[in-house]
Amino acid sequence: MMAVPSSDLSGQDFWSLLHSGYRPVEMVMGSCVYHVAHRGFLAGLNSAGRNVELENFTSALYEAREIAIERMQFEASAAKAEGVVGVDIHEGSHGWQTHVIEFFAIGTAVLPLEAEIAPEKIADPIMVLSVND
């Protein structure tokens, strides 16, 4: 009997995954909290009144996002998965520090179905009624 992995996939996503020949292995995630360096006084004065890109902020956003995704991929590799589906990336900043951003990536690591578990042998889903409010 196959263990039931945790996943944040919807019922439709889970059905589509199984019928495309893959199964979930586990939920994987990665996060990165990143400090964005302050711009110097002269750099701020130089761009005053002009519409310019804040390059240090842009590069910090890109790097923080990449680190979070790499950490999620590392968890998937540790689970010996072949891929990650249903990836959701959240970006936010914290009130306790104005120059701090956070990226959080979460997804479901997947593997191909074994030959003995063909999609046509997968049991039909059943309705489950919640007893919670």
C-alpha positions as CSV (number, residue, x, y, z in Angstrom):
1,M,0.0,0.0,0.0
2,M,1.3,3.4,-1.0
3,A,1.6,6.1,1.8
4,V,-0.5,9.2,1.2
5,P,1.8,12.2,0.8
6,S,0.9,15.7,1.9
7,S,0.2,18.1,-0.9
8,D,-1.5,21.4,-1.6
9,L,-2.9,20.3,-4.9
10,S,-6.7,20.6,-5.4
11,G,-8.7,17.5,-6.1
12,Q,-8.8,18.4,-9.9
13,D,-5.0,18.9,-9.9
14,F,-4.4,15.7,-8.1
15,W,-6.7,13.8,-10.5
16,S,-4.9,15.4,-13.5
17,L,-1.5,14.5,-12.0
18,L,-2.4,10.9,-11.6
19,H,-3.9,10.5,-15.0
20,S,-0.9,12.1,-16.6
21,G,1.3,9.3,-15.2
22,Y,2.8,11.0,-12.1
23,R,2.2,10.7,-8.3
24,P,2.9,13.2,-5.5
25,V,5.9,12.4,-3.3
26,E,5.7,15.2,-0.7
27,M,5.1,18.9,-0.2
28,V,8.3,20.9,-0.6
29,M,9.1,24.5,0.2
30,G,11.8,27.1,0.3
31,S,12.0,30.5,1.7
32,C,14.4,33.4,1.7
33,V,14.3,36.6,3.9
34,Y,16.6,39.1,2.3
35,H,17.8,42.6,3.3
36,V,17.8,45.2,0.5
37,A,20.7,47.5,0.9
38,H,20.0,51.2,1.4
39,R,20.9,53.5,-1.4
40,G,23.6,56.1,-0.7
41,F,22.7,59.7,-0.2
42,L,24.5,60.8,-3.4
43,A,22.7,58.1,-5.4
44,G,19.4,59.3,-4.1
45,L,20.2,62.9,-4.9
46,N,21.4,62.0,-8.4
47,S,18.1,60.4,-9.3
48,A,15.8,63.0,-7.5
49,G,12.9,64.0,-9.7
50,R,13.6,61.3,-12.3
51,N,11.8,58.1,-13.0
52,V,14.7,55.5,-12.6
53,E,14.9,51.9,-11.7
54,L,16.2,51.1,-8.3
55,E,18.8,48.5,-9.4
56,N,19.7,47.4,-5.9
57,F,16.0,46.6,-5.1
58,T,15.5,44.9,-8.5
59,S,18.5,42.6,-8.1
60,A,17.6,41.9,-4.5
61,L,14.1,40.8,-5.6
62,Y,15.5,38.5,-8.3
63,E,18.1,37.0,-6.0
64,A,15.7,36.4,-3.1
65,R,13.2,34.7,-5.4
66,E,15.9,32.5,-6.9
67,I,17.2,31.4,-3.5
68,A,13.7,30.5,-2.3
69,I,13.1,28.4,-5.5
70,E,16.5,26.7,-5.2
71,R,15.8,25.7,-1.6
72,M,12.4,24.2,-2.7
73,Q,14.2,22.3,-5.6
74,F,16.8,21.1,-3.0
75,E,14.0,19.6,-0.9
76,A,12.6,17.9,-4.0
77,S,16.0,16.5,-4.9
78,A,16.4,15.2,-1.3
79,A,13.0,13.4,-1.8
80,K,14.4,11.9,-5.1
81,A,11.6,13.6,-7.0
82,E,11.7,14.2,-10.8
83,G,9.9,17.5,-10.7
84,V,7.7,20.0,-8.7
85,V,4.2,20.9,-9.7
86,G,1.6,23.3,-8.3
87,V,4.3,25.9,-7.4
88,D,3.0,28.9,-5.6
89,I,5.4,31.8,-4.8
90,H,4.5,34.5,-2.2
91,E,6.4,37.7,-1.8
92,G,6.0,40.0,1.2
93,S,7.8,42.5,3.3
94,H,7.9,42.8,7.1
95,G,6.7,45.7,9.2
96,W,9.6,45.3,11.6
97,Q,12.1,46.3,8.9
98,T,11.3,48.3,5.8
99,H,14.2,47.0,3.7
100,V,13.5,43.3,4.3
101,I,11.7,41.2,1.7
102,E,10.6,37.5,1.9
103,F,9.9,35.0,-0.8
104,F,8.2,31.7,0.1
105,A,7.9,29.0,-2.6
106,I,5.7,25.9,-2.0
107,G,4.9,23.0,-4.3
108,T,4.4,19.3,-4.7
109,A,7.3,17.0,-5.6
110,V,6.3,14.3,-8.1
111,L,7.6,11.0,-9.5
112,P,6.3,8.9,-12.4
113,L,3.8,6.2,-11.5
114,E,5.3,2.7,-11.2
115,A,4.4,0.3,-14.0
116,E,2.2,-1.8,-11.7
117,I,0.0,1.3,-10.8
118,A,-1.4,2.2,-14.2
119,P,-3.8,5.2,-14.3
120,E,-6.7,3.0,-15.3
121,K,-6.2,1.1,-12.0
122,I,-6.5,4.2,-9.8
123,A,-9.6,4.1,-7.7
124,D,-12.3,6.7,-8.5
125,P,-12.4,9.6,-6.0
126,I,-15.0,9.5,-3.3
127,M,-16.9,12.4,-1.7
128,V,-15.8,13.3,1.7
129,L,-18.1,15.5,3.8
130,S,-16.5,17.8,6.3
131,V,-17.9,17.8,9.8
132,N,-16.3,21.1,10.6
133,D,-18.1,24.4,10.3
